[in-house]
Structure formats: structure tokens, C-alpha cells
């Protein structure tokens, strides 16, 4: 029988790759251009709000439930139940973002302008977390390409709109407000409308207190784990902002960006295989599961090795070019951090491997082991991050990041093999 040809617009692998790459590149592009156009201070505020603080509140809205959602192929929970739960987590995320920023403002840590910009950056990321429930359902219904298209175009339009606004007005506050409006428009066009044209999995039950309670029980350890995961991943960035200030935060954030890129590239390899892995595990096909697991590990290891070698070889030239693109005020600030940059890349590689083991543990429903790993890593990060930054600047901060990522990978790897 002749194999059916997949059209360009319905290619799961292609659009998942394009969406993941656009999302990864957006952080680097925006971090660079805001630094270039507005300087170190506002660039630091944007970088911290977009990729660190905003992402922390994204996780509260997201609640760590996507891996459970997209592997729920039996329809244990309906989409309405997932959506009702996400409505609650999103509202809580907005509330706690306001509470945190008000506290920082009243304490004198943040100015009114910084607080306002950070709020709208947090809101943009929280909306990302809300849209995720629709993208997860599209993937569960076999429309991964729609998920990729949503991520690609939402990110692209927001990036272009912000850059145009900054070029015309140099007003970061206005730019982040327009990003939020763009997010809402793209949500309707690329998520809400396409989902209405698909067929639901199982019975479409309405959200109820009982469903919410069951979802919390199923996802609580995942949520706490993902929340702690991001804290561990970003602990050195929090430390830079707290110890060294917004100007240094912008530079460190830009050096850190490729680590995010590695993680997202790894997800491009991992996520399309998750429904198949879940099905193999649920059907008790241990041999086929291990074979698929081994194949994924080899692919992520190869990706990590190639990117690390490229970083070691090309970092002097790449950082020199970056300085020239940013302008005279940045000369020497990037190239001086070559070894810190390579350590951050190494940490990103360890994190990609830890992420693979995380998904394997989720598929096996080993949430408590995941929680234990993140809890230990969070305590270690809390005790070491500020101290490392105060002791050795960016280099020691990068070393702390790489060490924490190695710990997570080894802990999850050993836990998964023993499970």
C-alpha cells in the first residue's frame, strides 16, 4: 500500500520543530535587541522579567500538568476538566505575581516603572501558561502540527510587534502591553478556533470540585517539581539580579540564553515520541519501551555533544561578534566570560538529559521521585547560588548552574533505572 504523503501544513515534526525553535530564538533575539536599543538597565529588567520571573509565574499557571495531559490517551479527564483547572491556576498566578511585585515595590527593591514592566511581562508568560492547555489538547487529539503552528506564530508576531514598538518609541512599557494584546489575538486565531474543529477524546465532562481535587492529586507533585525545577534552573540568574543588579543581569541573561535553546531543541526530539512511549508503557510492552527510550537517549546525547563542541570552538568569535553588534559600551564584557559561557552550555546539555529522564519518570507516573530530586536540588541551590556569585562572579555562578544540572540528571537517571 502506498504511504500517504503528509502535507506541509500538517507535518507534526516540522511544525513542532519550527515552534520550538522560534520560542527558543525569541528569548535570545529579544534579549539582544532590548539591550542594544535601550541599554543595560532596561535590557536587564526585560531579560529578568521575560525569561526568569515571568517564567516562574508561567509555571504556576501551567501547573506542570502538560506531560500528564498529553499522555492521557484514555480520556481519564475531559478537556473541560483540564480547562477548568487551568482557569483556577491562571487566576492564582496573576494574584501571586501582583502580590510579589507589590511586596518588592513597598520594600524599595523595585521602582514603580520596573514593577509595572515586570507585571506585564509576567502577564504575557501567564497567558502562555493558559494557552498551553489548548495546545496540549490539540496534541492529545493528534494535531501536534497545530500546537507547533500556534507556538510559532504567537511567538513570531509578539517578537515583531515588540521590536517595531521599541524602534519607533523606545518605550518598553508600551511594548510589553502590546505583546499581551498580540498574545490574546493569536490565542483565538491559532488555538481556540482550530480546537473547535477537532473531535474530543472520551466524554466531555464539565469541570467540578471532584475533578479539580483529582487533578490536584494527580499533578501536585508534578507542579511542585516543575516549580522547583525552574527555581533550580534559574537560581544563578536570581542571584545575579539580587547580588549584582539589573545591568549585570541583562548581560548574564544573554550569555545564559543558549542553555534554554538546548533544552527546547531536546524537547523537539522528545515530545513527538511521548504519546507512543505512554502507549507502550500502558500496554505493558517493556521491551519496546526500553528500545524507544534508548533511541531517545542517544539522540539527546548526540545533540548535547555537538552543541558543546561548537561552543568550545566558536565561543571566542561568537562573543566578539556579539559585542560588536551590541555596541561600544559592551566591548570586552562578553569575551571576558568565555569560560562562563561554555559552563552554561555544559549545564544546558545536562539539563536536556535531565529533562528526558523527567519525561520518562512522568510516563511511569513516578511523581514522588521527581519531587525528591527537585527538592534536594532546590535546597542546594538556595544554599549555594548567592554565595557562589559573591565569591566568583559569573564564572562561579555558571559553575553552580552546571553542577545543579548534573545533579538532576544523575538523580533522575538512577531513579528511572531503579523504577
C-alpha positions in Angstrom: 0.0 0.0 0.0 1.3 3.5 -0.9 2.2 5.6 2.1 0.1 8.7 2.4 2.1 11.8 1.9 2.0 14.4 4.7 1.3 17.9 3.6 3.5 20.8 4.6 0.7 22.4 6.8 0.0 19.0 8.6 3.6 17.9 9.3 3.9 17.3 13.0 7.7 17.0 13.1 8.2 20.1 11.0 5.8 22.4 12.9 6.9 21.1 16.3 10.5 21.9 15.3 9.6 25.4 13.9 7.5 26.2 17.0 10.2 25.1 19.4 13.0 26.9 17.5 11.0 30.1 17.3 10.3 30.0 21.0 13.9 29.4 21.8 15.2 32.1 19.4 12.7 34.6 20.6 14.4 34.9 24.0 17.8 35.4 22.5 16.6 37.9 19.9 14.6 40.0 22.3 17.3 39.9 25.0 19.8 41.1 22.4 17.7 43.9 20.8 16.4 45.3 24.1 20.0 45.6 25.4 21.0 47.1 22.1 18.2 49.6 21.8 17.5 50.5 25.4 20.8 49.8 27.3 21.9 47.6 30.1 19.4 48.7 32.8 16.2 48.3 30.8 17.7 45.3 29.0 18.4 43.7 32.3 14.8 44.4 33.5 13.3 42.9 30.4 15.6 39.8 30.4 14.9 39.1 34.1 11.1 39.6 33.6 10.8 37.7 30.4 13.0 34.7 30.9 13.2 34.4 34.7 10.4 36.0 36.9 7.7 35.7 34.2 8.6 32.1 33.5 8.3 31.3 37.2 4.7 32.5 37.2 4.1 30.8 33.9 4.9 27.6 35.7 2.2 28.4 38.4 -0.4 28.8 35.6 0.9 25.8 33.7 0.9 23.7 37.0 3.2 21.1 35.5 0.3 19.2 34.0 1.1 19.1 30.3 3.0 15.8 30.4 0.1 14.2 32.2 -2.4 15.8 29.9 -0.8 14.8 26.6 -0.3 11.2 27.8 -3.9 10.9 28.9 -4.9 8.9 25.8 -7.7 7.0 27.6 -9.6 10.2 28.4 -9.3 9.9 32.2 -10.1 13.6 32.3 -12.0 15.6 29.7 -10.8 18.8 28.1 -13.4 20.8 30.1 -11.9 19.4 33.3 -8.4 20.3 32.2 -9.6 23.8 31.2 -11.5 24.5 34.4 -8.4 23.5 36.4 -6.2 25.8 34.2 -8.6 28.7 34.8 -8.0 28.4 38.6 -4.2 28.0 38.3 -4.0 31.1 35.9 -6.0 33.3 38.3 -3.8 32.2 41.2 -0.7 33.0 39.1 -1.9 36.6 38.4 -2.7 37.1 42.1 0.7 35.9 43.3 2.5 37.9 40.6 0.7 41.1 41.8 1.5 40.2 45.5 5.2 39.6 44.8 5.7 42.8 42.8 3.8 44.9 45.4 6.0 43.5 48.1 9.1 44.3 46.2 7.9 47.8 45.4 6.9 48.6 49.0 10.2 47.2 50.3 12.0 49.5 47.9 13.7 46.8 45.9 11.8 47.8 42.7 10.8 51.2 41.3 7.2 51.8 40.1 8.4 51.6 36.5 10.3 48.3 37.0 7.3 46.8 38.8 4.9 47.8 36.1 7.1 46.4 33.3 7.7 43.2 35.2 3.9 42.7 35.8 3.1 42.9 32.1 6.0 40.6 31.3 4.7 38.1 33.9 1.2 38.5 32.5 2.5 37.7 29.0 4.1 34.5 30.3 1.0 33.6 32.4 -1.1 33.8 29.2 1.5 31.4 27.7 0.6 29.1 30.5 -3.1 29.4 29.9 -2.8 28.9 26.1 -0.8 25.7 26.8 -4.0 23.8 27.9 -5.4 24.3 24.4 -2.1 23.4 22.7 -1.9 20.3 25.0 -5.4 19.2 24.0 -4.6 19.7 20.3 -1.6 17.4 20.7 -3.7 14.8 22.6 -6.2 14.9 19.7 -3.5 14.1 17.2 -2.9 17.6 16.0 0.6 18.3 17.1 1.2 20.4 14.0 -1.5 22.8 15.2 0.3 23.1 18.5 3.6 23.9 16.7 1.8 26.4 14.4 0.3 28.1 17.5 3.7 28.4 19.3 5.5 29.5 16.1 3.1 32.3 15.0 2.2 33.5 18.6 5.9 34.0 19.3 6.8 35.4 15.9 4.1 38.1 16.0 4.8 39.1 19.6 8.6 39.5 18.8 8.0 41.5 15.7 5.4 43.8 17.4 7.7 44.5 20.4 10.7 45.2 18.2 8.7 47.6 16.0 7.4 49.4 19.0 10.9 49.8 20.5 12.3 51.1 17.3 9.5 53.7 16.9 9.0 54.7 20.5 11.9 53.4 22.7 9.1 52.7 25.3 9.5 49.3 26.9 6.3 49.6 29.0 4.2 50.2 25.8 5.9 47.4 24.0 5.1 44.8 26.7 1.4 45.9 26.8 1.1 45.4 23.0 2.8 42.0 23.4 -0.1 40.9 25.7 -2.7 42.2 23.2 -1.0 40.2 20.5 -1.0 37.1 22.7 -4.8 37.3 23.1 -5.4 37.8 19.4 -3.2 34.8 18.4 -4.7 32.6 21.1 -8.1 33.0 19.5 -6.9 32.5 15.9 -4.4 29.7 16.4 -5.8 27.7 19.4 -9.4 28.3 20.2 -10.7 28.3 16.6 -8.7 25.2 15.5 -9.6 23.2 18.6 -13.3 23.6 17.8 -12.8 21.7 14.6 -11.4 18.6 16.3 -13.1 15.6 18.0 -12.9 15.3 21.8 -11.3 12.3 23.4 -13.8 10.4 25.6 -16.8 12.0 27.3 -16.8 15.8 27.6 -17.5 16.1 31.3 -17.8 19.6 32.9 -15.3 20.8 35.5 -16.3 20.0 39.0 -14.8 20.2 42.5 -14.3 16.5 42.4 -12.4 16.7 39.1 -10.3 19.6 40.4 -9.4 17.6 43.5 -8.4 14.5 41.5 -6.3 16.7 39.1 -4.5 18.2 42.1 -3.8 14.8 43.5 -2.5 13.6 40.1 -0.4 16.7 39.3 0.6 18.2 42.7 4.0 16.6 42.8 4.5 17.4 39.1 3.6 21.1 39.8 5.8 21.4 42.8 8.6 19.6 40.9 8.3 21.9 37.8 8.2 25.0 40.0 11.3 23.9 41.9 12.9 22.8 38.7 12.7 26.3 37.3 14.0 27.8 40.5 17.0 25.4 40.4 17.5 26.2 36.6 17.3 29.9 37.3 18.9 30.2 40.7 22.1 31.7 39.3 20.0 34.3 37.4 18.1 35.2 40.5 21.4 35.6 42.3 22.9 37.9 39.6 19.8 40.2 39.8 19.9 40.2 43.6 23.7 40.5 44.1 24.9 42.4 41.1 21.8 44.3 39.8 19.8 44.8 36.6 22.7 45.9 34.4 24.7 42.7 35.1 21.5 40.7 34.9 21.0 41.6 31.3 24.5 40.5 30.3 24.3 37.2 32.2 20.8 36.6 30.8 22.1 36.9 27.3 25.0 34.5 28.0 22.5 32.1 29.5 20.1 32.1 26.5 21.8 29.2 24.6 21.1 26.9 27.6 17.4 27.5 27.1 17.9 26.8 23.4 19.4 23.4 24.0 16.6 22.4 26.3 14.0 23.4 23.7 15.8 21.6 20.9 15.9 18.5 23.1 12.1 18.9 23.6 11.7 18.9 19.8 13.2 15.4 19.8 11.4 14.2 22.9 7.8 15.5 22.7 6.6 13.9 19.4 7.5 10.4 20.9 5.7 10.9 24.3 2.3 9.6 23.2 3.9 6.4 21.8 6.0 6.0 24.9 2.9 6.3 27.1 1.0 3.8 25.0 3.9 1.3 25.1 4.1 1.6 28.9 0.4 1.4 29.5 0.2 -1.7 27.2 3.0 -3.4 29.2 5.4 -3.6 26.3 8.6 -3.2 28.4 11.0 -4.3 25.6 9.7 -1.8 23.0 9.6 0.9 25.7 13.3 0.4 26.5 14.2 0.4 22.9 12.4 3.7 22.3 13.9 5.1 25.5 17.5 4.1 24.3 16.9 5.7 20.9 15.9 9.0 22.6 18.9 9.0 24.9 21.3 8.5 22.0 19.7 11.4 20.1 19.8 13.8 23.0 23.4 12.8 23.9 24.5 13.4 20.3 22.7 16.8 20.2 24.4 17.8 23.5 27.9 16.7 22.4 27.7 18.5 19.1 26.5 21.8 20.7 29.1 21.6 23.5 32.0 21.1 21.0 30.7 24.0 18.8 30.5 26.2 21.9 34.1 25.4 22.9 35.4 26.0 19.4 33.3 29.0 18.3 32.7 30.9 21.6 35.6 33.4 21.3 34.5 34.5 17.8 30.8 34.4 18.6 31.1 36.5 21.8 33.4 39.0 20.0 30.8 39.4 17.2 28.1 39.8 19.8 30.0 42.7 21.5 30.3 44.5 18.2 26.6 44.1 17.5 25.7 45.4 20.9 27.9 48.5 20.7 31.0 50.0 22.3 29.7 50.0 25.8 29.7 46.2 25.7 33.3 45.8 24.4 35.2 43.2 26.5 32.2 42.3 28.7 31.2 39.2 26.7 34.6 37.9 25.6 35.8 38.1 29.2 33.1 35.5 30.0 34.1 32.8 27.5 34.6 30.1 30.1 31.4 31.1 32.0 29.6 30.8 28.6 31.0 27.3 28.0 30.0 26.2 31.5 26.4 27.5 30.9 26.3 25.4 27.6 27.5 22.3 29.5 24.8 22.9 32.1 22.2 23.2 29.3 23.3 19.9 28.0 23.0 18.2 31.4 19.5 19.8 31.7 18.4 18.4 28.3 19.4 14.9 29.6 17.6 15.5 32.9 14.5 16.6 31.0 14.4 13.3 29.1 14.7 11.4 32.3 11.9 13.6 33.8 9.5 12.7 31.0 10.3 9.0 31.4 9.5 9.2 35.1 6.3 11.1 34.3 5.3 8.4 31.8 5.8 5.8 34.5 3.9 8.0 37.0 6.9 8.3 39.4 6.0 11.8 40.5 7.4 11.3 44.0 10.8 10.5 42.8 10.8 13.6 40.6 9.7 15.7 43.6 12.5 14.3 45.7 15.1 15.2 43.1 13.9 18.8 42.7 13.5 19.3 46.5 17.1 18.3 47.2 18.4 20.4 44.3 16.3 23.4 45.4 17.8 23.3 48.9 21.3 23.0 47.4 20.6 25.9 45.0 19.3 28.1 47.8 22.4 27.5 49.9 24.9 28.0 47.1 23.7 30.5 44.4 24.2 33.8 46.2 27.4 32.6 47.8 28.9 31.5 44.5 28.0 34.8 42.8 29.5 36.8 45.7 32.6 34.6 45.7 33.4 34.4 42.0 31.0 36.4 39.8 29.7 35.0 36.6 32.2 32.1 36.4 31.2 30.7 39.8 27.5 31.3 39.0 27.9 29.3 35.8 29.7 26.6 37.7 26.8 26.4 40.2 24.3 26.1 37.4 26.3 23.3 35.6 26.7 21.4 38.9 23.0 21.6 39.7 22.0 20.3 36.3 24.5 17.4 36.5 23.0 16.5 39.9 19.4 16.5 38.5 20.4 14.3 35.5 22.2 11.7 37.7 19.4 11.6 40.3 16.6 11.1 37.7 18.7 8.6 35.6 19.3 6.4 38.7 15.7 6.8 39.8 14.3 5.8 36.4 16.6 2.8 36.1 15.6 1.5 39.5 11.9 2.2 38.8 
